[in-house]
């Protein structure tokens, strides 16, 4: 670990943190170096515990003792600066005190991830990073085995997703699926019953479905607004609906994930 106190912003290693507004970071979520940003000492600790490798760390002076203890085994540069200078660099107030530029781990093959799983969540084309992070938090807290995301789904390792998930995206096994119908083939070849959360005339109430569920269930969650795609619904084995009251037809996708996971735990 090499501590570098920042006096200017010219160091090439600082480019990982340059103007990290949410919009800018979305454009570089998969840079050539294969990086993501872990924010706060708690999230950095979870990333390291998951075996992820840091490239560098940026922090405020008062966080140096706590973060130094986490980084003791690693040969990485640690950049320390005052609040005004770091805000000038990143584009936002670093009130959480620390950022780490982390190397992205290689994604697992979907079939290998499914091999020993019993409950998994499939997130189809959810583009709101807050919802993605909240779904991962529900998965971690309620005990599903893995998350699989479609090609157009928001990046689970995007800074806001990681933050909203309380770092659980770094604990829950996840990977990307190919497009339908190949995605359905992978899930069904692994023995999974595809339960699509959606509104339909022939839908089964979650209360009924949860009484005697299949041994292996993949819960399919669709995008905000439009819900699951026609292709996802065509490949589903059962369409499941959460019973609602007072004229409300559905829940936010992250809330729906928590209800379904609790029912099927």
Secondary structure, DSSP 8 states (H G I E B T S, - for coil): -EEEE-SSS--GGGGGGTT--HHHHHHTTT-TT-EEEEESHHHHHHHHHTT--EEEEEEEGGGHHHHHHHHTT---EEEEE-HHHHHHHHSS--TT-EEEEEE------HHHHHTT-SEEEEE-S---HHHHHHHHHHHHHHT-SEEEE-TTS--TTSHHHHHHTTTGGGTSEEEE--STTHHHHHHHHTT-EEEEE---TT-EEHHHHTTS--SSEEEEE-BTTTBS-HHHHHH-SEEEE----TT-----HHHHHHHHHHHT-
